[in-house]
Amino acid sequence: MKHDFPDFSKKLKPKKLLDSVALVVVTLVVVQLLSLGVIFSRMIYDIVEHQTEKRALQAAKYIALIPELQKVVQNADEFGILQSLAERIRLESEAIFVVITDRQGIQVSNTDRQQIGSQYVKPGESRALRYGRPYLSKALSSDGAIISGNTPVFDAELNIVGMVSVGYLVENVRPITQGYLEKELFYIWIFITLGLAVAILIARGVKRATFGLEPQEIANLFQEREAIIASIREGIIATDEHGQLSLLNQTAQEMLSSSRKGQEISELFPEIDFSQVLHRGESILSREISIQGTEMIFNMVPISHDNQIRGAVATLRCKDEIDLIGKELSQVQSYSDMLRAQTHEYNNRLHAIVGMVQMEAYDEVLDFISEETTGHRLLVRLLTETVPDPTLSSFLIGKYMHASEMKVEFNIDPECQMLDIPDNLNRHQLVTVLGNIINNAFDAALAGERPPRVDLFMTDFGNDLIFEIADSGAGIPQEMRDTVFVRGISTKNGEKRGYGLYLVNNTLKALRGGISIQTADIGGALFVIEIPK
């Protein structure tokens, strides 16, 4: 059977930024102070031990330099005087023992009188007796480790006549270091307390700098920001307070192929004065600029904090997209105007019918209604049989009524067939294409010298949907047929022209279709539209 045990590490893990920063800083301070404490403690102990070694060696040298010592060492009758002298020196130097030997290493004086006369060290094993050199030695006893300072005793002819050994117990060194360690622990505790206070101040400062957000909240905001920036179709550029690029999204990198982080924004847009944004905190809105021959709309707003400018954010958007949106909105407006005109016309006809009914001219009412509905009824029947798609058929009925209002003869070929429109074909894009072409055909027919007429033929035979729109206007000159789909190029006079066919061409590219221009049999232009199924 599987048991689920609580994850104590997750429970102990701090969840708040204040706790996390404080814990990290305090842990760092404690680890550093404890490490330094251990190191300093060892250093203090080593220093005291080293001083004890020097003290032992110096005490031994001091005793060995007593002028009368050489005589006493060689004269056994004066051992009592030697013993008294050595004991007095031992007490003054706080040593645990003082041993004096003769040339053979036999003890002639010792704090422990029972050891006198016994072998202390063999002459061949003692550097003091063999070479006449002082040295230190360590040995273990029942009381603990002992540090001994050993030095030779010379006579007047500088012959080695004996050795002096002064010993100190290592355990006696520890009480000396204990006082230093207590002070050290006291200071460590003080520094840990100060470290905790500093950690809390740092954590609160970080908290203010992050607007009170926790690390997970900051991470979530960063991920959301990256996703939002990546999904925006506009080019986004961020700069620091010095005007150097700090962020560019994918769209901006595609628009500004030579841009890089850290580059001055004035190098990319030399025609713009950025001092008004970075120095005065003013925004730049809807500025038209040209980038590699493409018209762009440039906007830039400053980023300020505590009344200081920290940087700026700029956006770039292709002017063509905005123009296309405006064109589509104007097209929707034209549809609204068309419906308003039709509503007004139907109201006039209803008023006429009401007047004839009130005059009891019933035969005239029937003739008027029959005349008005015959053409509409035939059109509805034709579209019901040949164009079952409700969006396309409703659109064509609307255009037929619009043509009637404009006094344009709008003929839909009875041989049309549009039964196989794919479900995944965007109806809005299809209506946009046909609407622009048919509206242009109406305008061309009205501007021509012949009676205004527009013919529509459509078929879904084969792998493509084919639409042919012909008008009785003046047509399009041969030299303009290759450029008429370029933005701003139009056969009509006036401003804000040349967007309809440009929109049609871009929409057909999205539908993977195409359009061509020919000369119509009725004298004007013939537009042939092909959209793959």
LOPA-595881 format. One record per residue: z, x, y of N, C-alpha, C, CB in turn; residue in three letters. Coordinates in steps of 0.05 Angstrom, whole numbers, plus 5000, padded with zeros to 4 digits. Atoms other than C-alpha are relative to their C-alpha. Glycine has a CB too. Layout:
<atoms>
ZXYZXYZXYZXYALA...
</atoms>
This chain:
<atoms>
500050174976500050005000500050175025502549815000MET500349854975498050275068502049915021497149995010LYS498150074980503450305120499050115027502750124994HIS500749914973502150345195502550095014498749775016ASP497749894986507050805229499450035030500750284988PHE500549994971507850805304499350295008502549915016PRO500949744990504351365341501950085024497049995010ASP498049934980510251675378498950175022502450144988PHE501249834979505752175414498849845022497850184987SER501150174979502351605450502249885017498249784988LYS497850124984509051305470501250215019502149894981LYS498949794983511451975497498150095021500950234983LEU502049904981504952115534500349845026497249974988LYS499750154974505751945609497549845006500550205023PRO502250184994501451365632499450005030500649734991LYS500450004971502151475707499550285010502449885015LYS500749744989499252025749502450155011497949975022LEU497749874989505852155784501750134978501849795015LEU498449895022509452255717498550244988500549794979ASP501549795013503752685689500150265017497149924997SER500049764983503453165749502850125000499149935029VAL497249905000511053215752500650144974502049785006ALA499449885026511453355678498650264996499249814977LEU501549755003506053885680501250225017497049965007VAL498949794982508954245740502850094990500349895029VAL497349925010516154225713499950164974501749744996VAL500349855025513954445644499150295006498049864982THR501049734993510155025675502250175012497749985020LEU497849854987516155225718502150084979501349835023VAL497949945020521055175660499050224981500749754984VAL501049805018516555575613499950285013497249934990VAL500249744986515356115665502850125005498649975027GLN497349904995522756165684501450094975501649795015LEU498849925025525156185612498850254990499849784980LEU501349765009519956705595501050245016497049985002SER499049784983522057125655502950064994499649935030LEU497249965006529357015637500350174975501449734996GLY499949855024528257275567499250295005498249884977VAL500949734994524357875593502150155017497349995015ILE498049864984529458035647502650054985500649835025PHE497649955016535257955598499650244983500649754983SER500549765017532058455552499950255017497449974985ARG500249774982530658915611502850095009498349945024MET497249944991537958865635501550144977501549755008ILE498749885023540459015565499150294995499649834975TYR501149735004535759615558501050195022496949995000ASP499149824978537759875627502950084996499749865027ILE497149945004545259825612500350194976501649744995VAL499949835023544160135544499150295007498349894976GLU501049734992540160705575502150145017497349975016HIS497949884984545660815626502350094983500949805022GLN497949925018550760835570499350264985500649784980THR500949755013546661365534500350245019497049974991GLU499749784981546361785597503050065005498749935027LYS497149964995553861675607501250164977501449735003ARG498949865023555361905536499150305001499049874974ALA501049734999550962525544501250165022496950015002LEU498849864978553762705612502950064995499749835026GLN497249955007560862625587500350234981501349754988ALA500049775019559363095529499450265014498049954978ALA500749764986556163595576502450095018497549975018LYS497749934982562163555624502250134984501149745014TYR497949885017567063705568499250284991500649824976ILE500949745010562764265541500050225021497249984989ALA500049804979562664605609502850095010498449895024LEU497349924992570164665615500450294991502249814987ILE500049725006571265425618502050074978500850165025PRO498049935020577465425574499349904973502749905009GLU500550135025574165015520499150204978497849795003LEU501049815019570665605487502350164987498050205013GLN497749855011577265975480501649834981501850115023LYS498450185017580765365453498749954973500549745015VAL501550055025575265235402500450234981497049955006VAL499849765017575965955376502950074993498750235013GLN497249945005583565955377501449764988501450095027ASN498850235014586765505326502849935010500150054970ALA497350054991593665575358500049815023501350265008ASP500150174977591465185418498749734995498550155023GLU501250265007588864565381501449775013499949974970PHE498450224988594464145410499149965029502950064999GLY500950024972592264305481497249875001499950285014ILE502850115001584964145462500149714994498450154978LEU499950285008586863485430501049845024501949964977GLN499050154977590763275492497949985022502550145011SER502150004980585063475538497849814993498850285003LEU502150175009579863105497500749705002499250064971ALA499150284998584062475494500049905028502749974987GLU499950084972585062475569497249955011501450225016ARG502850044991577562545580498949744988498250254992ILE501150245013576061985530500949755014501049994971ARG498950234986580661515566498749965027503050025003LEU501250024974577661675634497149904998500150275014GLU502850075003570461585608499649744985498550224986SER500150255015572160955569498450024974498949775017GLU501449965026569161255505501849914978499150294997ALA498450085023571361035436501050254984498449824981ILE499149755013571761755411498950245014499250004970PHE500949744991571162475432500550204976501450105026VAL499849825022569762975376499150285009498249904976VAL500749724994569763745384500050144973502050135020ILE500249855025567264185327499750295006497649894983THR500549714997566764925315497150064993501950174983ASP502849925005560365315300499049894973499850315000ARG500750095026560465055228499949694997501850114979GLN500050295000560964325247502649884990497849904984GLY497450095009568264275227501549885025501750224986ILE498750134978572263795271502650155007500549704994GLN497649884991577464145312501649825018499450275014VAL498650204983579163545356498649734995499950085030SER501150265005578262805344502049795008499149964970ASN498250224993581162155370501649914976498549775012THR498750065025582762005298500950274988498149854980ASP498949745008587362585280499550054970502950015006ARG500449965029586162475205497350134994500349734986GLN502649885004579062705214499850295007497949855016GLN500049724992580963385242500050184975502550075017ILE500349825023578963945194497849924981502650024986GLY502150085018573563535160497250065013500249694994SER502749944991566063645165498949765016498150064976GLN501150214983563063245223497049994998500850055030TYR502949995002555863485219499350284989498649955027VAL500949745011552164035182498550155022498249974975LYS501349854978549764595229496949974999500850294998PRO503050025002542564535202498949735008499150064973GLY500950274993542363795218500649935029501349804981GLU499350054972544963845289498450185018503050045005SER501649844981540264055344501850155020498149825016ARG498149864982546364245386500950264988502449825007ALA499049765014549064735334497750194991501749924976LEU502249835011542264975309498350125023498249834982ARG501749904978538165025374501450025027497649815002TYR498649994975543364945428498949795020499850275012GLY501150214982540164305456501649754998497049954992ARG498650265001543763665475498149784990501149935029PRO501650225011541463025442501749754997498750074973TYR498750265005543062285431499649924971499049795020LEU500350105027544361955365501349734998501450204979SER498950275005545861255339500849984971497949785008LYS499050035027549961085279501449734997501950234992ALA498650255006552960475245502750064990498349834980LEU497249995009560360385235500949724993501850145020SER498850265007564959835213500349825025502750034987SER499750154975565659635286497349935013501650165020ASP502650064989558159625300498550265005500249845025GLY501649764994552760095327501450165021497249915010ALA498849814982555160715363497950195012502250174986ILE501749814986551461135415501650255005498849885027ILE498549744997553461875414498450195017500650124972SER501249784985551962415464501150274989500649975031GLY499249755014552063115431498950235017498950014971ASN500849774984551863775469501450254989500649965030THR498749755011553264505448502050115019497850214994PRO498049854984559064935472499350304998502949954990VAL500749725000557265645493502450185009497550055019PHE498049814991561666265501498950155024500850194978ASP500949854976561066775557497350144995502150215008ALA502549875006555267125520497849794993500350204977GLU501950225006551766435513499449974970497350055015LEU500250055028552966415439501249724994501450224983ASN499050265008553865735406502550034984497849844984ILE497449985014561165675387501049734991502150135019VAL499150265008561764925377498249785012502949965008GLY501550244990559464215396501949795008498149894978MET498450234990562263635435498349754996500750045031VAL501350265005560562915415501749785012499549954970SER498650234987562462305458498549744992500050035031VAL501250245010561261615429500949755015500649964972GLY499450264988560760915459499049784981498549975028TYR500750225017560560265420498049815015502549834992LEU502150164988554259855433501049725007497549974981VAL498950264994558259205430501449995027501849914978GLU498649994975562059435491498049975024501650255003ASN502050024979555459425530499449705006497450144992VAL500850284997554358675519501749865022500349864974ARG498550134978560258445564499050075028502950064998PRO501049924973557158845621497549845007499350305000ILE502550164995550458475613500649715002498050064977THR499550295000553857805604500249895028502649944985GLN499850094973555457755678497349975013501750195016GLY502750024989548257895696498549764989498450264994TYR501450235012545757365647501049745011500450014969LEU499050254988550356835676498849955027503150015002GLU501350034974547556965745497149934997500350265016LYS502850065004540556955718499649714992498950184978GLU500250285007541656275685500549815023501949934977LEU499550164977544556005749497649985018502450125016PHE502350004984538456215788497749854987499150285007TYR502150155015533755935734500549705004500150074970ILE499450294996537255255740499349915029503049944995TRP500750064972536455275816496949975003501150215020ILE503050004997528955435811498849774984498950264989PHE501050235015527854895758500449745017501449974973ILE499550234983531054385805498050005024502950005011THR502049994978526654625863497249944989500050285013LEU502750065011520554605817499649704995499750144974GLY500250295003522053875800499549865026502649894986LEU500450134973522553695874497250055010502150115020ALA502849934991516054065889498049844984499550304998VAL501850155017512753725829499749715010500950004971ALA500150284990514653035856498449995026502849895004ILE501550004975511953215925497050034995501050225019LEU502849965006505453475896498849754988499650244980ILE501050245013504652855852499649785020501949914978ALA500350214980505752395911497650065019502549975017ARG502349934984500652785952497449944985500150305007GLY502450065016495552725895499649704999500350124972VAL500250295001497151985890498849895026502749884995LYS501250094975495651885964497150085002501650125024ARG502849914998489252295959498249834983499850294992ALA501650165018486851855902500349705005500650064971THR499650284992488651205938501649844980497349865004PHE498250145019494051035887498849944973500949755012GLY501350065026489151025828501050194978497050035003LEU499249845023491151265759497550144989501449824978GLU502349855011486751775721498049824985501050214981PRO501950175015483851235675498449825019501549834980GLN501450174980482250795735497950175014502049885020GLU501949834987478851385769497650054981501250275008ILE502149965020474851525705498249764998501150084973ALA501550255002472750795700498349965025501849764996ASN501550034976470650785773497650205001501850045025LEU502149805000466651425764497749914982501050274991PHE502150105019462951135703498549765012501249934973GLN501350234988461650485740498150105023502149815011GLU501649904978459050875801497450134989501550215016ARG502449885011454351285757498049794990500850194977GLU501750215010451750655723498649855023501649814982ALA501150154977450750295790497850165013502249925020ILE502049834986447150885822497550034983501250285005ILE502449975017442650975761498349744999500950074972ALA501450265002440850225761498649925026501849784992SER501250074974438950205835497250125002501850095024ILE502749904998431550255847499550155026498049764999ARG500349854975432450535917500950294995501649875022GLU499149735000433151275928502650035015497950195011GLY497349974988440451455943500650295003502249864983ILE499449724994442452105977502850005013497850135018ILE497449974987449552315994500350295010502349944980ALA499649734988451452906039502950045007498250045025THR497349944990457853256059500050005031501050274989ASP499850014971460353326130498150195014502850045009GLU501849814989455653916141497149934997500650284988HIS502850085004449353536121498850124975498450075024GLY501149895025448553876053500049794978501650264992GLN500350205021446153455995502150044979497250014987LEU498050005021451753285946499349824977502749935011SER500750195022448552725905497249905005502049774998LEU502650135000441552475889499749854974497750215004LEU500550145024440051925840497150064990500449705004ASN502649945013433951935794497649925018499849864973GLN502250104983429651525842499550195024500649725010THR500249814978431151995900498850274991502750055013ALA501149755010429452605857497049974996501450084975GLN502850055004422752285840498549995027499549754984GLU501250014974421352135913499850275014501549805018MET499849744987423552825937500150214979502650015019LEU500149815022421153295884501150285006497150034991SER499149734992423153915924502950015007498350105022SER497250014992430253695937501850124979500949715006SER498049885018436454025906502749975014499350304993ARG497350024989443953985914500650255016502049974977LYS499349784982446654415970498050045022500350244985GLY502149964979440254366011500749835024497249924989GLN499650144975440454156084498249755000499550185024GLU501650244999438153436092498050015023501849755004ILE502049974978434753636158497550144990501350155023SER502449875011429954066116498249794987500850214980GLU501650215013427653436079498849815020501649854979LEU500950194980427052996141500350135027501749744998PHE499749854974425853456201499549825024498050225001PRO500650184978423552866244502449835008497649834994GLU497750174995430452536242502350175012500949854974ILE497749864988436352746286502549894986500149955031ASP497750095015442352716240502750045014500150144973PHE497549954985447452916293501349745007499550165025SER498850254993448452186311501649884977497849805009GLN498550105024450852046240502450194994498249984976VAL498049805009454652696223502050075022498750244990LEU498249924979457652816292501149765016498550185020HIS499150234985457952146328500749764984497949935020ARG499350225018458751696268498349755004502849925005GLY501850234997452851246286498149984976498350035026GLU501850045023448350936233497150015008500749734987SER502950014997440850996224499049784982498650284993ILE500850245015437750336203497149955003501649765009LEU502850095001430750136182498150195015499749725011SER501849814988427450786205497650054981501550275006ARG502549955017420150846180499350295002497749825010GLU500849725002418451546156497850024979502450184994ILE502149955019412751846116500850244982497350055014SER499449795019414152256053497750034981502649934984ILE502449945016408152576020497949785001500950054970GLN502050214995403652046050500849724993497650074984GLY498950265007408051466028501949905021501350004972THR498250114980411351016079502649914988498649775015GLU497350065011418850956068501749875022501350264990MET497950114982424550556100502550164995500449694995ILE497749815002430351036114502449875014499350275012PHE497550094989437550806125502250214994500849724988ASN497849815004443751246134502549915014499150295009MET497450084988451051076146502050224995501049734989VAL498049785004456951566156502349904982501150095027PRO497550055016463051616110502350135016499750124971ILE497849894984469451696149502749934987500049885029SER497350035010476751776130502050125020500350134971HIS498149914980482651826177498650085026501750244989ASP501549954975477751796236498550265000501949995023ASN501649765002474052406210497749954982501750244989GLN502450055016466952406184500050204976497450055018ILE499949845024466952646112497350044987501849874979ARG502749985011459552566099498449765007500150044969GLY501750234994454052046097498549934974498050065024ALA501650105022449951626048497449895012501649784984VAL502650084991442551516058498549864977498350235011ALA501650145020437751036022497050025008500949704997THR502849994996430251076014498749784983498850284993LEU501450205015425650505995497149995009501349725002ARG502950014994418150465991499449755017498350004974CYS500650224981415550046049498249794986498750105025LYS501850185014410249746003501649784985498250154981ASP498450205015415649405961501049785019502350134985GLU499050194981418649086022497749825011501450145024ILE502350164991411748866046499249804979497650185007ASP500750185021410348565978502049774998499850154973LEU498050225000416848175979499549815023502950125002ILE500750184977415047916048497549834995499650175025GLY502450165006408247716023500649784980497850194988LYS499350215019411147345964501649775014501750114977GLU498550204985416046996011498249835017502250125017LEU501950164984410346796057498349824983498250195016SER501650175018406546535997501749754992499250164974GLN498350225005412546105979500149815024502950094993VAL500050174976412645866051497449845002500350185025GLN502650154999405245686046500049774980497750194994SER499850225019406745285983501749775012501350094974TYR498350214987412244916021498449855021502550135012SER501650144979407544776079497949824987498650215018ASP502050165013402344536030501249734989498750164976MET498650255010407244045997500749825022502550084983LEU499350164977409543816065497549855011501250175023ARG502550134991402343676085499149784981497750205003ALA500850205019401043306021501949755002500150114971GLN498150224997407342896030499349835025502950105003THR500750154976405142706100497549844995499550205023HIS502550145005398142516076500549754982497950184987GLU499450225017400942086020501549785015501750094975TYR498650204984405541746069498049835016502150135019ASN502150144985399441566112498649804982498050195013ASN501550185018395941276051501849774991499050154975ARG498250225008402140886030500349805023502850114992LEU499850184978402640606100497549825002500350165026HIS502450165000395340386096500149784978497550184995ALA499850205022396640046029501949785007500950144973ILE498150204992402739696056498849815021502650135011VAL501350174979398739446116498049804988498650175021GLY501950185012393239166072501349794983498050164983MET498650205016398238826026501249785019502350134984VAL499050204981401538496086497849825011501550155023GLN502350164991394638256109498849854977497950185014MET501050135024393537996038497150074994500349705003GLU502749915007387238406032500250154973498850195022ALA499449885026388438515958497650144988501049794981TYR502449865011381238685940499750275013497549835004ASP500249754987381139225992502150204991500249965031GLU497949835010387739495966499250134973502749854996VAL500949905026384939555895497850215003499149774982LEU502249814996378639895920501150275012497849885019ASP498949764987382640385963501550174980501949935024PHE498549855020387340565906498250134979502149824986ILE501949905020381640645857498550245010498049784991SER501549784989377841095904501850255003498949925028GLU498349774997383941535917500950134974502549915015GLU498949905025386141605845497950094980501749804987THR502149945020379441685810499850304996497349895009THR500249715003378642425825502550134989499350125027GLY497549885009385942585813500449944970502449895016HIS499650085028385942195747498150164982499449704997ARG501849845016379842565722501050284997497149995012LEU499049725000382943235741502350024981500850095028LEU497749995018389443065705499249984971501949775007VAL501050025027385642855643498850264991498049774998ARG501349745008381543495644502150214995498150095023LEU498049795003387543945653501849944976501750035025LEU498450075023391543565600498650094974500649704999THR501449935024386143695549499450304998497349854999GLU500949725001384144405569502250205007497750045018THR497849824992390544705600502749864995499750085031VAL497550145006396744445564502450155012500349984970PRO497749864988401144975597500949865026499450305006ASP499250164976405344575648500050165026502749884995PRO499949844976406145155697497350035012501350274995THR502749954991398745315702498649735009498350144979LEU501350254993396444585702501149885026500249794977SER498850104975401444385756499150165024503150004998SER501049834979399244975797497249925009500150294992PHE502850074993391944775793499849735013498350004974LEU500050264987393544055811500850035029501949804985ILE499149954973397244295872497750135017502450195001GLY502249884985391344735892497749805005498950254984LYS502150204996386544155882500849825024499749834974TYR499150174978390743725929499850155026502849904995MET500249844976391144305979497150025010501250284995HIS502849984992383644375977499049745013498250074975ALA500850254989382843635991501049985029501249764984SER498950004973387343716053498350185018502950085000GLU501649814984383144306076497149935001500350284988MET502850095000376643926064498250214986499049955028LYS501549815016374444446012499549884973501550274998VAL500750105026370744235950500950204978496949944998GLU498949835021374744515892499249894973503250025003PHE501050095026371144465826501150174977496950025000ASN499049875024374344635759498049934978502949914992ILE502150045020369044735706501049844976498950284990ASP499150165023369644195652499850154974498349754998PRO500249845025367844725600502350194997497450154999GLU497849825001374345085615501749954975501849985025CYS498150025022379245225559502150225003498550024972GLN497849804997386145555566502349894982500950035030MET498150115019389845355503501950214988498649864978LEU498649795015392346035479501350205019498050154981ASP498649824982396746315534502550114986500849865027ILE497649895014401946795503502649925013499850314999PRO497350084990409146585509501350215017501849924977ASP498749784986411147275534498650075027500250244983ASN501449954975406147255592501749885023497249885000LEU498450094977409947215658498449805017500850255018ASN501550224986407746545689500150055030501249734993ARG499749964971410346745758497950215009502850105007HIS502049804992405847365759497249884998500250254981GLN502750125002399846955734499549815024499949834973LEU500450184977400846435789499750165025502449815002VAL500349834977401646995840497150105003501950244999THR502849894999394847295821498149775007499350124972VAL501950224995391146625818500349885028500249784979LEU499550114974394546365881498750165022502949975004GLY501149834979392446955924496949994999500950294997ASN502950015002385246955898498949735010499150064972ILE501050274993384346195906500449955030501449794984ILE499650044971387446195976498050165016502950105008ASN502149844987382746765997497349864998499950284988ASN502650145004377046365967499849765019499749904971ALA500050234981379045746009499450105028502749864999PHE500549904973379346166072497250105004502050235006ASP502849904997372646496058498049775001499350194976ALA501850235001369345826042500049865027500749814978ALA499950134974371845526107498750165022502949945007LEU501149834980369546126147497050044997501450275000ALA502949965005362546116116498349805014499449994971GLY501950184987356345786142499249774981497550155008GLU500750215019355245366079502349814997499350124972ARG497850195005359244746060502150134983498949744986PRO497949855014366044996037500349904971502749965014PRO499950065028366345025962501350234984497249934988ARG498749795017370545395910499849904971503050055008VAL500350075028369045395835501950174983497050044991ASP498249865018373945585780499149964971502949905003LEU500650015029372245755708502150184986497150094994PHE498149845015377245995657499749954970502949925008MET500350025030377146135582502050194987497150064992THR498349825015381746435530498650094974502649854993ASP501549915023376246605481500250304997497049915003PHE499849715005377247285449502950105004498150155018GLY497449874998382947765462501149995029499950284991ASN499350004972383247645538500049725012498250185016ASP500250244983384747095587498250075024502949905010LEU501949944979378947065636499949775020497150044987ILE500250204977378846715704497850105019502849985014PHE502249944981372746685749500349815024497249974987GLU499750164976373646445821497750085019502850055014ILE502349964982367446365864500349835025497349944986ALA499950154975366946155937497350005014502250125019ASP502650034986361245955984500150155027499449715004SER499849864974363346436039497950225003502750125002GLY501949794994359947056066500050224979500650115027ALA499949795020361947486007501350265010497250064990GLY498849744993364648196007497950224998502450084980ILE502049795000360148776027500450204976500050155027PRO499949825023358349255971501850255005497250094992GLN498549754994361449856007503049955001499150115026GLU497250064998368249496012501249924973500549795020MET499050105025368849275940501950194985497749924982ARG498249805012372249925919502650045015498550274997ASP497649954983377249935977501549755008499250155024THR498850244991378849205987502849954988498249764993VAL497350035012384949265940502050205010499750034970PHE498249824987388049815982501649865021498550255012VAL498250134981394049606024498950045029502950104997ARG500949994973391949436095497049965004500850255012GLY502950034998384449366079499349714996498550184980ILE500750295002381648666092497449955015502349835012SER502550094987375148326111500749815023498149874980THR499250184979379147876159501050155023502149794990LYS499049884975381048036230502949915004498349935024ASN497250064993388248056255501950194987500649714992GLY497949835011394848406241501149884974502250055020GLU498750085025398748376176498149894980502249805006LYS502050075020392448316134499850224980497349955014ARG500549795020390548676071502250034979499550265013GLY497849995019396648516029499649834975502649925013TYR500450185022394247945985498650134976498349765009GLY501449875022389148325943501550254990497250085008LEU498449775009393748935942502249904981501350145025TYR497950125018399248485912498749924974501349775014LEU501450085024394148205863499550234981497449865007VAL500749765016392048895840502550124986498750215017ASN497549895011399249135830501149824978502150045021ASN499050185020401148505792498350014975500049715011THR501749975024395148575746500550264985497049985009LEU499349755013397149295732502549954983500550225020LYS497650065015403949025710499349844975502049865017ALA500950165023400248535664498050144983498949745010LEU502049835014395649095640497249875001500850044970ARG502650124997389748695666498350145021500449715008GLY501849884981384048825714498549785016498050184987GLY501550194983379748505768497550145010501849905024ILE502649894989372548605791498849795019498050064976SER501350174980368248325847497050004996500850105030ILE502950035003361148065840499049805021499349904971GLN501250204981356447615880499749744985497250105010THR500050265013357246875864497249865003502249825012ALA502550154999351446405850500049825024499649844974ASP500050194977353745955907500150155026502549824998ILE500449854975352946525957502250185008499549815021GLY497849834991359846825966500850214980502449835007GLY498949795018364347285926500949864974502350155013ALA499150095026365947215852502150204990497649974980LEU497849835011372647485828500349944971502649965016PHE499750025029373147615753502750134992497650124984VAL497349905007380347695727500250004970502249835013ILE499649975028381747945657502950084994498050204987GLU497249955007388847925627500150014969502049805012ILE499949995029389848165555502349824990500550284990PRO498050185012393647685510502350164989498749834978LYS
</atoms>
